[in-house]
Amino acid sequence: MALELKHFEKVKDGKYLKNYEITYTNKAGKEKKYEIVSRRELTSSEDLGTAPSGVSIVATCDDRMLLLHEFRMGVNRTIYNLCAGMLEEGESVEECIARELYEETGLRVRNIRKILPPSFAAVAISDTSTYIAFAEVEGDFSDHSSENEQIEAAFYSKEEVKELLETQSFSSRAQMAAYFFAYYGF
C-alpha cells in the first residue's frame, strides 16, 4: 500500500512561518499525523512545494570563495553560510541575487554563471525551495543588513576553506559548496 494524504490543515499562523498538520495513511494502512512548516500560505496539499521562496548564492571573486560567518538563531551559534535570502513580491531571481548580495556584503554581481532549478531546503520539515546561483562578484565589503542580522562576510582561498571545513560549523549547502570549491575548484 502506498502512502496517501488524507487531510491537510493549518494549525498556526506565525509571522514568517505557517504550521500545517498532514494526516495520511501509511503503507501499513494506519492513519498518521505529520507536521510541516511553510513560508507561504497554502490552501491545499496541491500547493506543497510549488513556489520557490528564495535564493542561495555560491559566490567567487578571482580564486576565492565568499562565505558569511553569521549568527543563526535556530542553532544559537555562529556558522559559515552562503549569502542567501527571500524573493520579494514581483522580484526576479536575478534581482534577488543582486539585492541580497548587496545587503549582506556590499558586493556587486559581476556575472551570474548559472542558476539551478529550485531545490528543497529541508524536505523533512518544510516545502521551502530555493534557487542555487553561481556568481562572480566584485566590490568592497560593507554591511547593509538589518539590525536583526549579525553577518561577517569575507573571501577565502581554497586552503583556508579546507581548514574551515575541518574546524568550523556550516549550513549543509554552504558546506557542500565549500567542499567542491576547495577540492575541485568549480
Secondary structure, DSSP 8 states (H G I E B T S, - for coil): ---EEEEEEEEEE-SS-EEEEEEEE-TTS-EEEEEEEESS--SSGGGTT-S--EEEEEEEETTEEEEEEEEETTTTEEEEE-EEEE--TT--HHHHHHHHHHHHHS-EEEEEEEEEEEEES-TTTB--EEEEEEEEEES-------TT--EEEEEE-HHHHHHHHHHS-B-HHHHHHHHHHHHH--
